[in-house]
Amino acid sequence: MALLDRALVRLLPAVPKPVVRRVSSRYIAGEELGDAVRVVRQLNGEGKLATIDVLGEEIASPDEARAIAGTYREVFEALERERLDSNVSVKVTALGLKLGYDLCRENLEAVVAHAAERGNFVRIDMEDASTTDDTLRLYRELRAEGHENVGIVLQARLKRTLADVAALAELRPNVRLCKGIYLEPAEIAFRDFDAVRTSFAQVLHALWDAGCYVGVATHDEWLLEEAKRGVEARGLGREDYELQMLLGVRPALGVELVREGHRLRIYTPFGRHWYAYSLRRLQENPKIAGYIAADTLRVFGR
Ligand SMILES: Cc1cc2nc3c(=O)[nH]c(=O)nc-3n(C[C@H](O)[C@H](O)[C@H](O)COP(=O)(O)OP(=O)(O)OC[C@H]3O[C@@H](n4cnc5c(N)ncnc54)[C@H](O)[C@@H]3O)c2cc1C
């Protein structure tokens, strides 16, 4: 990332919300469920699958957490009604983890049960390291209760992840593997770009060795090549794995992956709590300074 872009990442919280909103609009389907439905319909039409995320990590009360769980019920209904090919992704903080483990568990269980009623699947996103243990515990508890339509996310950035794979292996979890967006302390996380890549490749092979279904979630072409080589060498069929990307990130690369015959799932967030998610996406955009400058000039130029 260029120096100016890096400097701007640090200043992002000071950028006015309307600017953040405009420059991050490519990453979010919109505020309403209808927006997500429209975007997923388009993605399906392009041969892509989706996973819908109801944005909500800024929630502050148990009622708001329950409302997010309720919105997921509406999402499943809409997906069935519209015959769309999409599962959902949930954040444990949006379901109330910071307000209480039991509250979150109750909400998560309700979402997973609604998904099961409609033959759908729930991916539990992984958030910052303060939530890793609780998130894995919630996942284990759901599996122990017999819920099979639920999957987890592991982050290559965390040094613990290979050990987590070994500990989870007997459950043969359905895993999304990503680098991990949260910047964690050096004691628990790799900070070096190549070390994260190496970890990603190691974890990916460890998951495949354990017989897991993996959603390889990255826009990093080096890692995508590594994954494609693994698929080939292991003789995996189209249904045995998937690639995953974020809405609004490297869409041309996505088109290419679909053309090559891979199953590709696009992470599609919607909702009114868009700010925290938008900041994280902008923080990773290598051309963020240019986008913000262009937006500011556009506004002043009116
Ligand atoms: C489907 C999906 C689900 C995810 N779920 C989680 C999760 O649950 N928990 C979690 O911690 N993280 C999650 N992430 C985020 C992930 O951890 C990374 O932060 C993010 O994907 C960027 O890493 P990368 O592997 O694409 O590699 P990078 O090296 O960061 O990016 C590779 C290239 O992609 C492009 N790019 C990446 N991000 C952007 C952007 N925002 N705007 C424009 N271009 C960009 C750039 O060209 C960059 O050079 C998820 C990512 C995906 C794709």
The ligand as an ORCA input file, in Angstrom:
! r2SCAN-3c Opt
* xyz 0 1
  C     -16.127    -14.097      1.583
  C     -15.241    -13.488      2.611
  C     -15.609    -13.573      3.954
  C     -14.780    -13.026      4.941
  N     -15.094    -13.236      6.263
  C     -14.233    -12.822      7.209
  C     -14.426    -13.137      8.580
  O     -15.395    -13.806      8.960
  N     -13.517    -12.668      9.472
  C     -12.436    -11.935      9.103
  O     -11.638    -11.564      9.962
  N     -12.237    -11.615      7.814
  C     -13.097    -12.050      6.872
  N     -12.840    -11.746      5.554
  C     -11.837    -10.720      5.208
  C     -10.488    -11.324      4.979
  O      -9.977    -11.794      6.200
  C      -9.523    -10.292      4.421
  O      -9.439     -9.236      5.273
  C      -9.894     -9.791      3.040
  O     -10.472    -10.795      2.269
  C      -8.664     -9.273      2.294
  O      -7.705    -10.274      2.238
  P      -7.306    -11.045      0.897
  O      -7.168    -12.491      1.250
  O      -8.248    -10.775     -0.177
  O      -5.839    -10.546      0.594
  P      -5.278     -9.064      0.396
  O      -3.830     -9.247      0.172
  O      -5.720     -8.164      1.480
  O      -5.986     -8.592     -0.928
  C      -5.655     -9.117     -2.204
  C      -6.021     -8.074     -3.231
  O      -7.441     -7.902     -3.257
  C      -7.766     -6.525     -3.436
  N      -8.547     -6.054     -2.279
  C      -8.651     -6.638     -1.056
  N      -9.507     -5.946     -0.283
  C      -9.942     -4.910     -1.013
  C     -10.880     -3.850     -0.771
  N     -11.533     -3.729      0.387
  N     -11.106     -2.967     -1.765
  C     -10.494     -3.077     -2.956
  N      -9.605     -4.058     -3.244
  C      -9.327     -4.967     -2.288
  C      -6.469     -5.785     -3.601
  O      -6.197     -5.733     -4.981
  C      -5.479     -6.676     -2.909
  O      -4.190     -6.518     -3.396
  C     -13.614    -12.334      4.562
  C     -13.260    -12.244      3.221
  C     -14.024    -12.838      2.259
  C     -13.565    -12.784      0.839
*
